[in-house]
Amino acid sequence: MDPRGRFRVDGEAKRFFDYFLLAEGELTDSAIRQRVLEALEHRVPAEAVSQGMDVYDRYVGFRRRAAVARATPGGTPEEGIAALRALEDEAFGEDAPAFFARERELAARVPPPSPGPAAVVAPGGADAVGMRAALELEAQLAAVAEADRYRARAEHLGPSAAQRLARLDAENAAWRARLDAYLAARDELLQDRQLSDGVRTRRLEELRAPFTAAERGRLPTFERVHDRQRAGAQGEEPAEQR
């Protein structure tokens, strides 16, 4: 929520939507949308739910148009970047820089075009490292082993960019490991019926203590999504509803 009580359109909102969109190909579009709606109903005030769903629908529409643009041959890498920025601005207007902050940071970290063995032959014949090539490379490397991922990045983007992206990977992996460990320990506490409510609350606070204030603010979202997915797999009610 922003200071005016409206749904905040920023990178955190995008990551929230991306979490559910990982199920694309496994669930229908309407099923994913319903999950997003239910999560928002538990996360934000009622008046902000429709605002959040409007942002989600715009994001889904943007992703479809961007996929078409990326699949369209021709043009220089610079033109590809400009086209992507235009789609972002068209979908989100003045909120685009905040919503796509991480992607634009990644674009800033990609080294400028340079001739030589580290260059990529872009559509149209120009030797350059373009944003479209960088993003497509990242998508292809998502499930590749770390060493192979580094070699591919170094070959296509250069050693400096490969090192920076490896550090980002390590930071993301460390956060995921901390979050998974926290959620597993939280599950154990919630399932221990011998604990009093006061003891359980105190121990939950102890589990959250190592996180920063900003990270603690994000935990409720991950908890709710985790509880719903776990309950759905086991045919139970989410922990928050027990």
N, C-alpha and C positions, 0 to 999 in steps of 0.2 A: 504494500500500500504506500502511496506517496503522501506528503503532508496534507493534501486536500482530501484524503480518504478514497482516492481512486486507485484502480489496479495499476501497479507500477510496471511500465513497459521497459525492461532492462535485460541485461545479460542473464540475470538470475531467472527471470521469467522464461527466457529462451531455453535455458538448461532444464527447467521444469518441464516444458513441453517436449524437449528432445528425449527426456527419460521415457515418456510414454510412446513416442514415435519410434523407439527402438523395436517395438512390436509390429511394425509394418511388415507385411508379408506373412505374419502369423495370425493377426487379427484383422477384421475388416475396418475400414475407415470409420464407420459409425460406432463400432465397438471401442476403438481407441478414443474417439471423441467423447463417448459416454464415460470412460474412465477419467478423462481429464475433467469433465464436468463434475463428477462425484468428488474428485480430489479438491477441486476449487471450492465446492460447497462446504468442505471441512476445513478449508484454509483461510478463506477471506469472507468478509461480511456479505450478506445476501445481495446488497446493491452493487457489489463489485464483481459478482459471479458473471453476469452478462458482459461486463467490460472485459473480463479475462477471456471469455469464450470468443468474443469478437477478435481479440488479439490472436488467439489460437487459430481461428478460421483464416485470418489474414496471413498468418505464418504458413499454414498448410498451402494456401494458394500461392504464396511466394515460392515455396519449395518446388511446386510443380512447374512454375514458369522458369525457375532457375535451372531445373533439370533439363527442360527443353533447350534453354540457351546453351548449356554446357554440351549438349549432344549435337548442337548445330555446328558443322565444320566451317572453317574460313575465318578470316580476321586475325589480327595480331593479338598477342597476350594483353597489351594495353587496352585494346578495344574490348576484350573479354572482361577485364576488370571494370571498365567504365560501364559496360552493359549490366554487370552484376550490381554495381552501386546504384545504377538507375532503377533496377528492380527493387532493391532494398528501400530506396527513397520513395518509390511509388507506393509500396505497401505500407511503410511505417512513417513516412514524413520526417518530422523533427525528432522522432523517437528512434530512427534508424541507427544513429551512432551509438546509442546506449544499448540497444537490442543486439546489435552485431559487433559489440566492442571486442570480443575475443577474436573474431574472424579478421577484423581490421587490424588488430595487434599482430596477428600472424602475418598478414600482408605486409606490415611494416618491417617484419623480421626477415622476410625473404630478400636475399641479396639482389642488387640491381642487375640488369642484363649485362653479360660479359661474354666475349668470345672465348673459345677454348674447349677442352674436354668436358668441363662441368656444365656446358650449356646444353639446352634442349632445343631441338628443331621445332619451332612453333608453326602452327598452320600458316600457310602463305610463304614459307621458306625462310623466315627471319630467325637467326640464332638468338634465343633469349630464354630467361627463366621467368615465366609468367605466372600470375596468380592462379589462372585456371589450371595450369600444369601442376602447381604446388598442391592445390586442393584435391585434384584428382589423384595425385600421388599419395596423399594422406589417406584417402578413402581406400586405396588399394593396399596400403600397408597396415591397416587396422588390425588384422589378424596374423601379421608376420612376426617371426621371432625378433627379439630386440637387436641382435647383431646384424641380421639381414636387413632390418629396417634402417639401421644406421648406415649401412653400406649403400643402400638404394638412395637414401636422402643425400649422402655425400656425393654420389655420382651425379644426381640430377640437380641438386640445390647448392652443392658446395659444402666443404667440411665445417665451416663456421655455422651455417644454418643448421646442419645436422646436429651439431653439438647443442645449440640452443633448443632445438626441438626435443632432443634426448632429455635435457633437463626438465622441460615441460612434461614429458612423459613420466619422468620419475616423480615429479610433484603430484601429478594426477594419480599415479599408482599408490603413492604414499597416503594420499587423502582417501582413496577407495579402501585401502587396507584398514585404516583407522576407523572409517565409517562401518565397514563390515564387522570388525571386532566389537565395536560399540553395540551394533544392532544385535549381534549374537549374545553378548552379555546381558543386554536389556531383555531379550527373549527369556533368558533363564530367570531373571528377577520376576518378570511378569507371570511366569508359570509356577513359581514357588509359592504355594498356597499356605505355607507355614509362616510366612513373613507377615507382620502387621502392616497396615497401610503406611504408618509413620516410618517404619524401618525401610520399607520398599521405596518410599519417596526419597529418603535420605541417601540410600544407595544409588538411586538413579541420578541424583544430583552429583554424587561422587564420580559416577561414570562420565558425566558431562563436563566435569571440572577441567580436564586437560584441553578441552576445545577453547578456542578464542571466543570472544563475545560475538563476533560476526559469524563464526561457524556454529555456535549454539543457536543463533537465530535461524539457521538453515535446518537444524536437526528435526524440528517438528514435521517439516514436509517429507523428509526421507522416512521418518518413523511411520507416518500415515500411509505412504505408498508401500513401504515394507509390510506393514500390518495387513493391508488389504490383499497384497499378493500372497502372503503366507496363509491368510485365512481362506482365500479362494482356492489355493492348492490343497488345503486340508478340509475344506467344507465347514469351516468354523466362522464365528463372528470375529471381526477385527478386535484386537485387544482393547482399543479405545471404547468399544461398545459393550464390553463385558461388565 
